[in-house]
Amino acid sequence: MELDGCYGESWAVVIGINAYAQVPKLSYAIEDAEAIAATLEDTGFPAANISTLTDTQATRQNIMDLIAGDLPRKMGPNDRLVLFFAGHGQDFDAPGGDKLGYIIPVDGDPNYLASRCISMEEVNTWNRLLPAKHILYAMDCCYGGLMASRRQGLDQHHPEYLQELSRRRVRQIITAGGPDEQVIEEGGRGLFSRVFEQALRGEADLMGRGYVTGADLGAFIPETVYSRSRQRQMPLSRYFEGTGEILFQSAQRELNVGGGPGINRGESHQGGGQATCLLEGSMPEPKQPTAEIDRKMADQINRLQQQLAQERQKREQLERKKEQKSAAKQAQKAQQQREKKRTEEREKLQQQTEAENSIDPTTGMEFITIPGGKFMMGGDESDYEKPQHEVTIKPFKLGKHAVTQGQWEKVMGENPSHFTGKGWFRNRDMNNHPVEQVSWDDVQIFIKKLNQQSGKQYRLPSEAEWEYAARAGTTGHYSFSGKISPEKANYNGSYTFDGSEKGEHRDKTVAVGSLPANPWGLYEVHGNVWEWVADCWHDSYKGAPTDGTVWGDANGGDCGQRVLRGGSLDSVPEGVAFCQSARVRPYHPASAALVFVFAPGSFNPL
């Protein structure tokens, strides 16, 4: 089948740009343009009517002069025009929310899109300036803002299908892909340009009619490129205006279109009338039965629709992920602001409490003001720690670190400690190391004498006060972040706990204040020496006070045993756990084993 009288003249503008100055250079745009120009000539476009602009020729001024200046004076109302562009395209998100599309000429600058590039609004102006009946834009670049819309093609079983297609006006555009998509290369050529060329040469003529319509291109090119790019590139086919279809004779067949022999162009071109496309000869028999062709076409359309739906779903999912990511960032920012506010409040409180801190005149013991508040006492790893329960603590003052050997000796006149400046530790100043080898009963005598000498009312902290101060507002195993290590606490580092690494086992006490303090400024609350508290021993926290007071013999309390907290220098896997903020251990009040030491002194609550 041949197309006769469909068009007066056939025109083409083919643009290919590799040598950009303001954007990355391309490698194969000129080769693509030359291949499309040759294909159009093979399908009936006269060589004299094909204008090719490459690299330095493809300036904004030259493109505009050719398309908006020269062509409108040459072409007639029954002509067709193909405009092919291989180069860079770019989107711009306008302040009003619109997405504007631009093609970039060789002298274009993406920083000046509106003034140095060619917008889709200007392309739409070409549609009104150019008198041609059918115009097809094939843009081998990716961008949105097409200012065009989808529409359904004509019924391919229309009784006078070809004649109707040729009579109606149309402006169609096919782009290589959507915004943010990568243009894929195949065999040293742009994939879109290669498939466009193959479609013009007849591969889009799936029904064996001998010609290809714009609708055929709009179905064949997106599906083929999408498949061959492994779902990375999805061309878009849209219509600016009109309901007709541009027609191409398959390149493999004898041509008789737009300037070829046997076509009377003069009357329709000069008279300005609308020619009717006539069929020379009968419609060829399809290679396959019509029902089979219809089925294949329907399958092809269904596959494309499914692919488009999947692509739309992927993009919607991507948008949702972007929204979720944005929401997560906002939530994170809000959390950071809250953390910053809490940090500022803690620092302010710390400054206030530091101003209120005091030093005992008799021993030089330094006391930290502990703010009042609520916390969850206990843990869930042993019955001793259960049940966790909320406790309200009133403000009080607590020793900055354990009572030292020097402070003990000032009050008691003797030093019972094992780690002294004698024996193994000869000639070492141990006055600043914590006192040890003292029982709970020894501590009561020390406190009585200290109160007499200072005129103050010191006491041991309750277990709730000790844990509240040790946690210092934290909720984990320890008051510091991360895993336990000998750099953070003095314990038997030869063993591990909860994923910690092995480290040094010092096998002796360290001077108070040697290791990092907790957030409230208390030192060595984990390890180094066990610390006595005032409470009697209970097997669990059932019935424990919720006001921070000392828990005596109520609820099955055993005052024949007293409570130790904080762990010691010899704590090993089980013992390391005892270094935790929530762990507790009983011991007889008269016992004074090597690791038993005196807890920090405490004022009565403020």
Sequence and secondary structure as in RCSB ss.txt:
>XXXX:A:sequence
MELDGCYGESWAVVIGINAYAQVPKLSYAIEDAEAIAATLEDTGFPAANISTLTDTQATRQNIMDLIAGDLPRKM
GPNDRLVLFFAGHGQDFDAPGGDKLGYIIPVDGDPNYLASRCISMEEVNTWNRLLPAKHILYAMDCCYGGLMASR
RQGLDQHHPEYLQELSRRRVRQIITAGGPDEQVIEEGGRGLFSRVFEQALRGEADLMGRGYVTGADLGAFIPETV
YSRSRQRQMPLSRYFEGTGEILFQSAQRELNVGGGPGINRGESHQGGGQATCLLEGSMPEPKQPTAEIDRKMADQ
INRLQQQLAQERQKREQLERKKEQKSAAKQAQKAQQQREKKRTEEREKLQQQTEAENSIDPTTGMEFITIPGGKF
MMGGDESDYEKPQHEVTIKPFKLGKHAVTQGQWEKVMGENPSHFTGKGWFRNRDMNNHPVEQVSWDDVQIFIKKL
NQQSGKQYRLPSEAEWEYAARAGTTGHYSFSGKISPEKANYNGSYTFDGSEKGEHRDKTVAVGSLPANPWGLYEV
HGNVWEWVADCWHDSYKGAPTDGTVWGDANGGDCGQRVLRGGSLDSVPEGVAFCQSARVRPYHPASAALVFVFAP
GSFNPL
>XXXX:A:secstr
 EEESS S EEEEEEE    SSS   SSHHHHHHHHHHHHHHTT  GGGEEEEEGGG  HHHHHIIIIIIHHHH 
 TT EEEEEEESEEEEEE TTS EEEEEE TT  GGGHHHHSEEHHHHHHHHHH   SEEEEEEEEE      B 
     TT TTHHHHHHHS EEEEEEEE TT    EETTEEHHHHHHHHIIIIIT TT  SEEEHHHHHHHHHHHH
HHHTTSS   EEEEEEES   EEE TTS   SSSSTT   HHHHHH      EEES     SS HHHHHHHHHHH
HHHHHHHHHHHHHHHHHHHHHHHHHHHHHHHHHHHHHHHHHHHHHHHHHHHHHHHH EE TTT  EEEEE  EEE
EE  SSSGGG S EEEEE  EEEESS  BHHHHHHHHS    SSSSSGGGTT   TTSB BS  HHHHHHHHHHH
HHHHS  EE   HHHHHHHHHTT  SSSSSSSS  TTT BSBTTS  TT     B  S   TT S   TTS    
SBSS EEEEEEE SS TT  SSS    STTT EEEEEEEES  TT  HHHHHHTSTT EEEE TT   TT B   
 EE   
